Amino acid sequence: MTEHSGQQASPADAIRRTLSEQQSQLHTHESALRELSARQAETNQRLTDLMNFLQKSVPQATPPDPAPAPDPAPPARPSYSEVRPPTPERFSGDIYRLTARRNV
């Protein structure tokens, strides 16, 4: 009962074939991932070597002495004259008094 004899394959044969193809793809992917991992490890090692080389080739600067604390600054004064509007009259509650003033 194979496809070569003109008969259709059983569902189990189709599943076996599909699983075999998937297994082959998984092996291919696994090989590719192992290769990428090895190259990444090699690149990381080269970067570490390069970093160590650069750190050794540049003289380490000693940190400068901390600067003395500055004297406290005097309070800032505005560079403009302060303008205050006059305080308005207190409202007495008389609405007619307000309208009379507005009309004047």
Secondary structure, 3 states (H helix, E strand, C coil): CCCCCCCCCCHHHHHHHHHHHHHHHHHHHHHHHHHHHHHHHHHHHHHHHHHHHHHHHCCCCCCCCCCCCCCCCCCCCCCCCCCCCCCCCCCCCCHHHHHHHHHC
